[in-house]
Amino acid sequence: MENRKGKFITFEGPEGSGKSTQIRLLAEYLSSKDYKIELLREPGGTEIGEKVRAILLDVKFDRMSSFCELYLYLAARAQLIEEKIIPFLNEGKVVFCDRFIDATIAYQVCGSGVAPDFVDGFQKFVAAGLTPRLTILLDIDVETGLKRAASSHPQDRLEKKDVIYHQRVREGYLELAKKNPKRIKVVSSLASIEDVQKKIRGLIADVFK
């Protein structure tokens, strides 16, 4: 997968970490330098994926089992990879994805308690060897992140889960960063939007040399 012409960069983080804003600003910056940018999100990014997203985030489905949740995320990812990510990379484009494989480990394994070995087997099959060139992990404490999210939109099914769940998610992300320091770079979201963006641009500089 490393031999594909494009660049695949993912963005991760707990709720309220500001991923959407930072991805948009970075895309605008790189587009101004004539890079061909494609913005995607998980779950979503395709017609099928967006319908799956609506189910996953719907507060009506508060009794959704952890395995049902996992399968839905993996189904949306499989469609996104085949329909969008791989074709875009083959065209030489820069692909930004709001969440990817790391989110499954943080949310479904660390947050919901699904066995990591079980998830790992499915991940390898679904992702077919696709690994991000770089992952930006926007980190924020749980209380602040949830307050930010609640102030910008109605809470979805995941955001309504208890603080302990979200703490496990954050800890899962930080542990992933420790295990993958070359790929996953942690950026605090507590700074100003401008300062966070400046930090991100510095981290991606090597990718675009």
N, C-alpha and C positions, 0 to 999 in steps of 0.2 A: 504493500500500500504506500510505502514511503516513496516509491518511484513515480507515483502519479504527479501530474504537472502542477496541480493546484496546492493550496495550503489550507489545512483544516485546523481551526482554532476554536476551542470551546470555552464557555463561561459558566462557572458554577457558583453556588453560594446559598446560604440559608434564606428564608423568606425576608423580604425587605432589604436585601443587600444592594439593590440598585443595578442589577445586571442589565435590564432593558435599556436604561438611560445610558450606561457606559458603552454598551454595544452600539447603540445608535450613534453616539458621538464619535466612536472609533471608526465606524463605517463611513461617516461623513468625512472624517479626516483623510482616510486612505483613498476614498473615491476622488477627493480633490487632487490626489497625486496619481490619478489615472489607473488605480487598481480596480479590477472588476470584483465587486463584493456581492455575496449572496448572504442574506440574513435568514436563519432558520431557527425554529424553537422546538423543544420537546416538552411534553408531547405536542404534536402538531406539525406544521410545515407542509402538509399534504391534505387533500380533501378528506381522506380517510382518517389521518392523524388528528385533524381538527375535531372530527366527530368523536373520536376516542377521548380527546382532551375534555370535551364538554361533559362526558360521562364521568371521567376521573375527578373533575373539580366540582361536580354538582353536589351541593350540600344535602340533597335528598338521599344520596347513597351513603349515608353515614355508617351503614352496616356492611360495607364492602369488605370482603376478606382480604388479608394481606396477599394471598396468592392470586386472587382475581385482579387486584391492583397491579401486581408484578406482571402478569400475563398481558394486561392491557398496555402497560408501558412498553413492553418488549414488542408487541404487535405494531404499535405506532412507530417504534424505532426501526423495525425491519422495513416498513414501507418507506420511511424517510431516507434510509440509506440507499435503497435500490432506486427509488424514484428521483431523488434530488441530490444527495451528497456525492455519490460516486460519479454520476454524470457531470456535475458541476466541477469536481476535481479533475476529471478527464479533460474538461474544456480549459483548464488552467486558471480557474477562478479561485478567489479567496473565500472560503466558506466559514462564516461565524455561526456557531450553534449555541443557543441559550439552553444549556443543560445537555448532558449526554450520558455515557456509561457511569461516570462517577456519581451522578445523581441517584442511580439505582442502588449503588453500594450505600450511600449516605442515607437515603430515605427508606428503601425496602429492607436492607440488611441491618444497618445500625438503628434506624428509626423504628421499623416494624418487626424486626427479629427474624426475618427469613434467613435460613441457613446460607452462609456465603458459598459453600461448595455447590449448592443447588443452583444458585444464581450464576456462578462462574461458568458452569457448563452451558447454560442458555446464552450467556453473554457472548461467548466465543462463537457460538453458532449464528446468532443474530448479527453480530457486528462483523463477522467474516474477516477478522484481522484489522479492521479499521481502528486506528489509534490517533488521537489528536496530536498534532505537532507541538501544540502548546495549550495549556489550560490555565485560565486566569480564575483563581478562587477569590471571590470578593467576600471577605469575612466581616461579620458583625455580631455583637452579642444578641442573644435571643430576644430579650425584652425590647431592646431598641428596634430590632428588625421587625418584630410583630407589630409594634406601634406604628412604624412607618408604613407597613403594608396595609394596616387597618385604616390609616388616614387617607389612603389613595384610592381604595376600592373596597366593595363589600367582601368579607372574608369568604374564601372558597373552602371546600371540604378539608383540604390539607391544613390550611391556615387555622382552622377551627380546632385542630388537635391540641392536646395539652402541652404546656411548656416543657415538661419532661421529655416528651417525644421530640420536640424541636431542639432541645439541648443535645439529645443523642445524635440527631442529624448533624448538628454543627460539629460535635466531637468527631463524628465519622469523617466529615470533610477534612478536618485538620489532621487526622491520622493518615488519611490518604495522601495529603500533602507531604507528610513526613516520610512516607514510604516511596514517594515519586517526586523527589525534589527537582529533578532536571526538567520534568514536564509540567508539574503543577506549581504555579507561583502564587503566593498569598498576598493579597492587597487589602488593607483595612478600608472598610467603607465609612468609617467614622470621620474621615477628613472631608473637605469640601468636594463637590462634584468635580471642580476644575483640577484640584490636586490629585484626586483619584485617577482622573483621565491622564494626567501627566505621567503618573507612575505606570499606568498600563502601556502608554506609548513607549516608554523606556524599555519595558519588558519585551515588547514585540519587535523592537528594533533589530535584534539578531535574526529573527525569522525573515525579515525583508531585506537583508543585506544582499 
